[in-house]
Amino acid sequence: MSRGASLTVALSASIALLTGCAMPGGPGAPTATTSSAAPGFVQEKDVEILEDENLAAAMEQIVSDVEDKYGATVSLAVVGDTDEHLAGGEGAEPAWSTIKVPIAIAALRDGADESLVDAAIKESDNDAAYALWQQVEWTEGSAIESIEKLLNDFESDVEMDQAFGMSTWKGKAQARFASRLGCVPESEYVYDAMQDIVEWQKWGLSGLGDVHSKGGWGLDDSDGEYTSRQMGVMPVDGGEVGIAISTSWMTWDDDMAFLDDTEYDSVEDVSAAALDEIASRLETLIDKALETGELKPVDDCFATSTSHTPTEEESTEEASVSEASAEIESEEPTEEESAESTEEPSRESSKEDEE
């Protein structure tokens, strides 16, 4: 192999490690199925459990069913305005390409080309994601610190890794950020891109009509665990709901027995099917939880950031309100108003008050 070819292979391997792309010979992307909206996945018992118990119990039922059916380890998080629900595990597996969402936002703040965001989000292109990471690194000195601050400002904890696909971004923290994504400055372009995912990646949340989502997948060479996960923003009446799903399988040869009891030939196939079922059943649950009032969407951007600074317009409006209140409080009552205030109420009005 020539020196140039060796360098190309080395660079490709480095980018794969950084972004979570599976290396040749290992499991790759989930295999897109027909649609995550397949009606056969929707089970009436989910709604019955929600009505008899609560949303958390219904989510636990989904996790239990999917783990049994597909041999997976599942984490499922749903976050609204003041409601946070977690079922299954914490979702502490590598973030893989879901971390490209905050990377893209941070890079846009630093003047990155929107075409790189299109490639990184819509196609999950690893070279584009690495270029965005480098944009933040060059501009701010530390991409890790910049992205950690971005997420922490919206109460989303993350443990960034220089190999950013290996970062730990747990399910509930990821869903919390997703629920507030529409409030994050410079996020609009990324938000829109998340609803224009390429067709061959339309499994799970991406198969639902209105959901803005980003998936990630990869094989952890340290323990042979393959993870396929998604984060999503579901627009609903009155605001948005954040979702995070993580599904994992052990793929060492002696741990592949989970495929024996399924109709699937590979972990890529089974992962897409599992995400499809979760997304479809979850969509029904969220609709019902919103209807019953158990889940409320995020509808106030000012309350979502721990570092929100009022704009000049907001400060002017607040000052105007304060001045108006002060004027009202300082006004002296007229003689006529004072006299009216000392008059005894009529017998008729007194009777109404007593009733």
Rosetta blueprint (number, residue, H / E / L):
1 M L
2 S L
3 R H
4 G H
5 A H
6 S H
7 L H
8 T H
9 V H
10 A H
11 L H
12 S H
13 A H
14 S H
15 I H
16 A H
17 L H
18 L H
19 T H
20 G L
21 C L
22 A L
23 M L
24 P L
25 G L
26 G L
27 P L
28 G L
29 A L
30 P L
31 T L
32 A L
33 T L
34 T L
35 S L
36 S L
37 A L
38 A L
39 P H
40 G H
41 F H
42 V L
43 Q L
44 E H
45 K H
46 D H
47 V H
48 E H
49 I H
50 L H
51 E H
52 D H
53 E L
54 N L
55 L H
56 A H
57 A H
58 A H
59 M H
60 E H
61 Q H
62 I H
63 V H
64 S H
65 D H
66 V H
67 E H
68 D H
69 K H
70 Y H
71 G L
72 A L
73 T E
74 V E
75 S E
76 L E
77 A E
78 V E
79 V E
80 G L
81 D L
82 T L
83 D L
84 E E
85 H E
86 L E
87 A E
88 G E
89 G L
90 E L
91 G L
92 A L
93 E L
94 P E
95 A L
96 W H
97 S H
98 T H
99 I H
100 K H
101 V H
102 P H
103 I H
104 A H
105 I H
106 A H
107 A H
108 L H
109 R H
110 D L
111 G L
112 A L
113 D L
114 E H
115 S H
116 L H
117 V H
118 D H
119 A H
120 A H
121 I H
122 K H
123 E L
124 S L
125 D L
126 N H
127 D H
128 A H
129 A H
130 Y H
131 A H
132 L H
133 W H
134 Q H
135 Q H
136 V H
137 E H
138 W H
139 T H
140 E H
141 G L
142 S L
143 A H
144 I H
145 E H
146 S H
147 I H
148 E H
149 K H
150 L H
151 L H
152 N H
153 D L
154 F L
155 E L
156 S L
157 D L
158 V L
159 E E
160 M L
161 D L
162 Q L
163 A L
164 F H
165 G H
166 M H
167 S L
168 T E
169 W L
170 K L
171 G H
172 K H
173 A H
174 Q H
175 A H
176 R H
177 F H
178 A H
179 S H
180 R L
181 L H
182 G H
183 C H
184 V L
185 P L
186 E L
187 S L
188 E H
189 Y H
190 V H
191 Y H
192 D H
193 A H
194 M L
195 Q L
196 D L
197 I L
198 V L
199 E H
200 W H
201 Q H
202 K L
203 W L
204 G H
205 L H
206 S H
207 G H
208 L L
209 G L
210 D L
211 V L
212 H E
213 S E
214 K E
215 G E
216 G E
217 W E
218 G E
219 L E
220 D E
221 D L
222 S L
223 D L
224 G L
225 E E
226 Y E
227 T E
228 S E
229 R E
230 Q E
231 M E
232 G E
233 V E
234 M E
235 P E
236 V E
237 D L
238 G L
239 G E
240 E E
241 V E
242 G E
243 I E
244 A E
245 I E
246 S E
247 T E
248 S E
249 W E
250 M E
251 T L
252 W L
253 D H
254 D H
255 D H
256 M L
257 A H
258 F H
259 L H
260 D L
261 D L
262 T L
263 E L
264 Y L
265 D L
266 S L
267 V H
268 E H
269 D H
270 V H
271 S H
272 A H
273 A H
274 A H
275 L H
276 D H
277 E H
278 I H
279 A H
280 S H
281 R H
282 L H
283 E H
284 T H
285 L H
286 I H
287 D H
288 K H
289 A H
290 L H
291 E H
292 T H
293 G L
294 E L
295 L L
296 K L
297 P L
298 V E
299 D L
300 D L
301 C H
302 F H
303 A H
304 T L
305 S L
306 T L
307 S L
308 H L
309 T L
310 P L
311 T L
312 E H
313 E H
314 E H
315 S H
316 T H
317 E H
318 E H
319 A H
320 S H
321 V H
322 S H
323 E H
324 A H
325 S H
326 A H
327 E H
328 I H
329 E H
330 S H
331 E L
332 E L
333 P L
334 T L
335 E H
336 E H
337 E H
338 S H
339 A H
340 E H
341 S H
342 T H
343 E L
344 E L
345 P L
346 S L
347 R H
348 E H
349 S H
350 S H
351 K H
352 E H
353 D H
354 E H
355 E L
